[in-house]
Amino acid sequence: MKILQILAITLCLSLGYALPASAASADSTTEVQKVMKKPRHHRAMSEAMMKDLNLSAEQKAQWKAISEKKKAEIKPLREQMKNLREQEMKINGKYENEIIKILTPAQAEKYKSMLPQKPERPKARKHKK
């Protein structure tokens, strides 16, 4: 999940979506700043940016078309990343088992306790279109 967050932030920054520090005064919070404080904010952030930029209907349509092209181009990359992570996990498991075979039972238990705990993954949310 961190990879996707980093990818989203990188994309926003590379496309020039970062707001300059002077864009918002201390007493006025932009829509983008409000959205950035919330988790899972990618779509809302795009909408907030369009609102803060006061885009015309034509600009909004162009923005959305560009976003859809970007999304289509990124989708296969995300699938590749998912497949690579799965392959990596299988390889790690294979070699962890080989290491455990050479350890005494006490060492094996200690080794297992030293391994990073796999975090419980939240169920994937489906985005509405």
PAZAPA-4460 file (N, C-alpha, C; in steps of 0.05 Angstrom, whole numbers, plus 32768, in hexadecimal, padded with zeros to 4 digits):
% residues 129
    n_x    n_y    n_z   ca_x   ca_y   ca_z    c_x    c_y    c_z   seq   type   mol
   8010   7FE8   8000   8000   8000   8000   8011   8019   8000     1      M     A
   8028   8018   800F   803A   802F   8010   8044   8036   7FF4     2      K     A
   8049   8021   7FE4   8053   8025   7FC8   803F   8035   7FB8     3      I     A
   8025   802F   7FBB   8011   803D   7FAD   800F   805A   7FB6     4      L     A
   8011   805F   7FD0   8011   807A   7FDB   8028   808A   7FD0     5      Q     A
   8040   807D   7FD0   8058   808B   7FC6   8054   8091   7FA8     6      I     A
   8049   807E   7F99   8044   8081   7F7D   8031   8098   7F78     7      L     A
   801C   809A   7F87   8008   80AF   7F84   8014   80CA   7F8A     8      A     A
   8024   80CC   7F9F   8030   80E5   7FA6   8045   80EE   7F91     9      I     A
   8054   80DA   7F88   8068   80E0   7F73   805B   80EA   7F5A    10      T     A
   8045   80DD   7F52   8037   80E6   7F3A   802C   8102   7F3D    11      L     A
   8021   8108   7F54   8016   8123   7F59   802D   8137   7F57    12      C     A
   8043   8131   7F64   8059   8144   7F64   8065   8147   7F48    13      L     A
   8068   8131   7F39   8074   8132   7F1F   8062   8141   7F0B    14      S     A
   8048   8141   7F10   8035   814F   7EFE   8031   816C   7F07    15      L     A
   803F   8174   7F1C   803E   818F   7F25   8025   8196   7F36    16      G     A
   801A   8182   7F44   8003   8187   7F54   8009   8191   7F70    17      Y     A
   8023   8193   7F76   802A   819C   7F91   8024   81BA   7F93    18      A     A
   8019   81C1   7FAA   8012   81DD   7FAF   802A   81EB   7FBA    19      L     A
   8030   8203   7FB1   8046   8212   7FBE   803E   8219   7FDA    20      P     A
   8052   821D   7FEB   804C   8223   8008   803B   823C   800A    21      A     A
   803E   824F   7FF8   802F   8268   7FFA   8013   8265   7FEF    22      S     A
   800B   824E   7FE5   7FF1   824B   7FD8   7FDA   824F   7FEB    23      A     A
   7FDE   8248   8004   7FC9   824B   8017   7FD3   825B   802F    24      A     A
   7FC4   826E   8038   7FCC   827D   804F   7FC6   826D   8068    25      S     A
   7FD0   8276   807F   7FCE   8267   8097   7FB1   8263   80A0    26      A     A
   7F9F   8277   8099   7F84   8274   80A1   7F71   8268   808D    27      D     A
   7F7A   8263   8074   7F68   8257   8060   7F74   823D   8057    28      S     A
   7F65   8227   805A   7F6E   820D   8052   7F61   8207   8037    29      T     A
   7F71   81FE   8024   7F66   81F7   800A   7F59   81DC   800B    30      T     A
   7F49   81D6   7FF7   7F3C   81BC   7FF6   7F50   81A6   7FF5    31      E     A
   7F66   81AA   7FE7   7F7B   8196   7FE4   7F87   8190   8000    32      V     A
   7F8C   81A4   800F   7F98   81A0   802A   7F85   8191   803C    33      Q     A
   7F6B   8197   8039   7F57   8188   8049   7F57   816B   8042    34      K     A
   7F58   8165   8028   7F57   8149   801F   7F70   813A   8026    35      V     A
   7F87   8147   8025   7FA0   813A   802B   7FA1   812F   8047    36      M     A
   7F91   8139   8059   7F91   8130   8075   7F81   8116   8078    37      K     A
   7F72   810E   8063   7F62   80F7   8065   7F6F   80DF   8057    38      K     A
   7F6B   80C7   8061   7F76   80AF   8053   7F67   80AA   8039    39      P     A
   7F75   809C   8027   7F69   8094   800D   7F5C   80AC   7FFF    40      R     A
   7F6C   80BF   7FF9   7F62   80D9   7FF0   7F68   80DE   7FD2    41      H     A
   7F71   80CB   7FC2   7F7A   80D0   7FA7   7F65   80DD   7F96    42      H     A
   7F4D   80D1   7F94   7F38   80DD   7F83   7F2F   80F8   7F8E    43      R     A
   7F2B   80F9   7FA8   7F22   8112   7FB5   7F37   8128   7FB1    44      A     A
   7F51   8120   7FB1   7F66   8134   7FAD   7F64   8140   7F92    45      M     A
   7F5F   8130   7F7E   7F5C   813A   7F62   7F45   814D   7F60    46      S     A
   7F2F   8145   7F6C   7F17   8157   7F6C   7F1C   8171   7F7B    47      E     A
   7F2B   816F   7F91   7F31   8187   7FA1   7F44   819A   7F91    48      A     A
   7F57   818E   7F83   7F69   819E   7F73   7F5A   81AD   7F5D    49      M     A
   7F47   819F   7F50   7F38   81AC   7F3B   7F27   81C3   7F46    50      M     A
   7F1D   81BF   7F5E   7F0D   81D4   7F6B   7F1F   81EC   7F73    51      K     A
   7F36   81E6   7F7F   7F48   81FB   7F88   7F53   820B   7F70    52      D     A
   7F57   81FD   7F5A   7F62   820A   7F42   7F4C   8219   7F32    53      L     A
   7F33   8215   7F3A   7F1D   8222   7F2D   7F1D   821D   7F0F    54      N     A
   7F1E   8203   7F08   7F20   81FB   7EEC   7F05   81FF   7EDE    55      L     A
   7F07   8205   7EC4   7EEF   8207   7EB4   7EE5   81EB   7EAF    56      S     A
   7ECD   81E9   7EA4   7EC1   81CE   7E9D   7ED3   81C0   7E89    57      A     A
   7EDD   81CF   7E76   7EEF   81C3   7E62   7F09   81B9   7E6F    58      E     A
   7F14   81C8   7E81   7F2D   81C0   7E8E   7F28   81A7   7E9F    59      Q     A
   7F10   81A7   7EAD   7F0A   818F   7EBD   7F08   8176   7EAC    60      K     A
   7EFB   8179   7E95   7EF8   8162   7E82   7F14   8159   7E79    61      A     A
   7F25   816C   7E72   7F40   8165   7E6A   7F50   8157   7E81    62      Q     A
   7F4D   8162   7E98   7F5A   8157   7EB0   7F52   813A   7EB4    63      W     A
   7F38   8136   7EB3   7F2D   811B   7EB7   7F37   8107   7EA1    64      K     A
   7F38   8111   7E88   7F42   8100   7E73   7F5F   80F8   7E77    65      A     A
   7F6F   810C   7E7F   7F8B   8106   7E85   7F8E   80F3   7E9C    66      I     A
   7F7E   80F6   7EB1   7F7E   80E4   7EC8   7F77   80C8   7EC0    67      S     A
   7F64   80C5   7EAE   7F5C   80AA   7EA5   7F72   809D   7E95    68      E     A
   7F80   80AC   7E84   7F97   80A2   7E75   7FAD   8099   7E88    69      K     A
   7FB2   80AA   7E9C   7FC7   80A3   7EAF   7FC0   8089   7EBE    70      K     A
   7FA7   8088   7EC6   7F9D   8070   7ED5   7FA0   8057   7EC5    71      K     A
   7F99   8059   7EAB   7F9C   8042   7E99   7FB9   8039   7E95    72      A     A
   7FCB   804D   7E95   7FE7   8047   7E92   7FF3   803B   7EAB    73      E     A
   7FEA   8044   7EC2   7FF5   803A   7EDC   7FEA   801F   7EE3    74      I     A
   7FD1   8019   7EDB   7FC5   8000   7EE3   7FD6   7FE7   7EDF    75      K     A
   7FE1   7FE3   7EC7   7FF2   7FCB   7EC3   800B   7FCB   7ED5    76      P     A
   8016   7FE3   7EDB   802D   7FE5   7EEC   8026   7FDB   7F08    77      L     A
   800E   7FE3   7F12   8006   7FDB   7F2C   8002   7FBC   7F2D    78      R     A
   7FF8   7FB1   7F17   7FF5   7F94   7F16   8010   7F86   7F17    79      E     A
   8023   7F92   7F08   803E   7F87   7F08   804A   7F88   7F24    80      Q     A
   8047   7F9F   7F31   8051   7FA2   7F4D   8045   7F8D   7F5F    81      M     A
   802B   7F88   7F5C   801D   7F74   7F6D   8029   7F59   7F68    82      K     A
   802D   7F52   7F4E   8038   7F38   7F48   8055   7F35   7F52    83      N     A
   8064   7F4A   7F50   8080   7F49   7F5A   8080   7F46   7F79    84      L     A
   806E   7F54   7F87   806D   7F51   7FA4   8066   7F34   7FAB    85      R     A
   8053   7F28   7F9C   804C   7F0C   7FA2   8063   7EF9   7F9D    86      E     A
   8072   7EFE   7F88   8089   7EED   7F82   809F   7EF0   7F98    87      Q     A
   80A3   7F09   7FA0   80B6   7F0E   7FB5   80AE   7F00   7FCF    88      E     A
   8095   7F01   7FD6   808C   7EF3   7FEE   8090   7ED5   7FED    89      M     A
   808B   7EC9   7FD5   8090   7EAD   7FD2   80AD   7EA6   7FD6    90      K     A
   80BF   7EB6   7FCA   80DB   7EB1   7FCC   80E4   7EB4   7FE9    91      I     A
   80DB   7EC9   7FF6   80E2   7ECD   8012   80D9   7EB5   8023    92      N     A
   80C1   7EAC   801E   80B7   7E95   802D   80C8   7E7C   8029    93      G     A
   80CF   7E78   8010   80E0   7E60   8009   80FA   7E61   8018    94      K     A
   8108   7E77   8019   8121   7E79   8026   811F   7E7A   8044    95      Y     A
   8109   7E85   804E   8104   7E85   806B   8102   7E68   8074    96      E     A
   80F3   7E58   8064   80F0   7E3B   806B   810B   7E2D   806B    97      N     A
   811C   7E33   8058   8136   7E27   8056   8147   7E2E   806F    98      E     A
   8145   7E47   8077   8154   7E50   808F   814A   7E41   80A7    99      I     A
   8130   7E3F   80AA   8124   7E32   80C1   812D   7E15   80C3   100      I     A
   8131   7E07   80AC   8139   7DEB   80AC   8155   7DE8   80B8   101      K     A
   8166   7DFC   80B7   8181   7DF9   80C2   8183   7E01   80E0   102      I     A
   816D   7E0C   80EB   816D   7E15   8106   8163   7E00   8119   103      L     A
   816B   7E02   8132   815F   7DF1   8147   8142   7DFB   814C   104      T     A
   8131   7DEB   8159   8116   7DF5   815E   8116   7E0F   816D   105      P     A
   8127   7E13   8181   8128   7E2C   8190   8130   7E43   817F   106      A     A
   8145   7E3E   816E   814E   7E53   815C   8138   7E5A   8148   107      Q     A
   812A   7E46   813E   8115   7E4A   812A   80FF   7E5C   8136   108      A     A
   80F7   7E56   814F   80E2   7E67   815C   80EC   7E83   815F   109      E     A
   8105   7E86   8167   8110   7EA1   816B   8111   7EAF   8150   110      K     A
   811A   7EA1   813B   811C   7EAC   8120   8100   7EB6   8117   111      Y     A
   80EC   7EA5   811B   80D1   7EAC   8112   80C7   7EC6   8121   112      K     A
   80CF   7EC8   813A   80C6   7EDF   8149   80D5   7EF9   8140   113      S     A
   80EC   7EF5   8134   80FC   7F0C   812A   80F2   7F16   810F   114      M     A
   80E3   7F06   8101   80D9   7F0E   80E6   80C4   7F23   80E9   115      L     A
   80C4   7F36   80D6   80AF   7F4A   80D7   8093   7F3E   80D6   116      P     A
   8082   7F48   80E6   8066   7F3D   80E6   8058   7F48   80CE   117      Q     A
   8049   7F37   80C1   803A   7F40   80A9   8021   7F4F   80B3   118      K     A
   801F   7F68   80AB   8007   7F77   80B4   7FEE   7F6C   80A8   119      P     A
   7FD9   7F6F   80B7   7FBF   7F66   80AD   7FB6   7F7A   8098   120      E     A
   7FB0   7F71   8081   7FA9   7F82   806B   7F8B   7F88   806B   121      R     A
   7F84   7FA1   8068   7F68   7FA8   8067   7F5C   7F9E   804C   122      P     A
   7F43   7F98   804C   7F36   7F8F   8033   7F37   7FA6   801F   123      K     A
   7F3C   7F9F   8006   7F3D   7FB3   7FF1   7F22   7FBF   7FEC   124      A     A
   7F22   7FD9   7FEA   7F09   7FE7   7FE5   7F07   7FEB   7FC7   125      R     A
   7EEF   7FE7   7FBD   7EEA   7FEC   7FA1   7EE2   8009   7F9D   126      K     A
   7EEE   8015   7F89   7EE8   8031   7F83   7ECF   8033   7F71   127      H     A
   7EBF   8046   7F77   7EA8   804B   7F66   7EB0   805B   7F4E   128      K     A
   7EA3   8056   7F38   7EA9   8064   7F1F   7E94   8079   7F1A   129      K     A
***
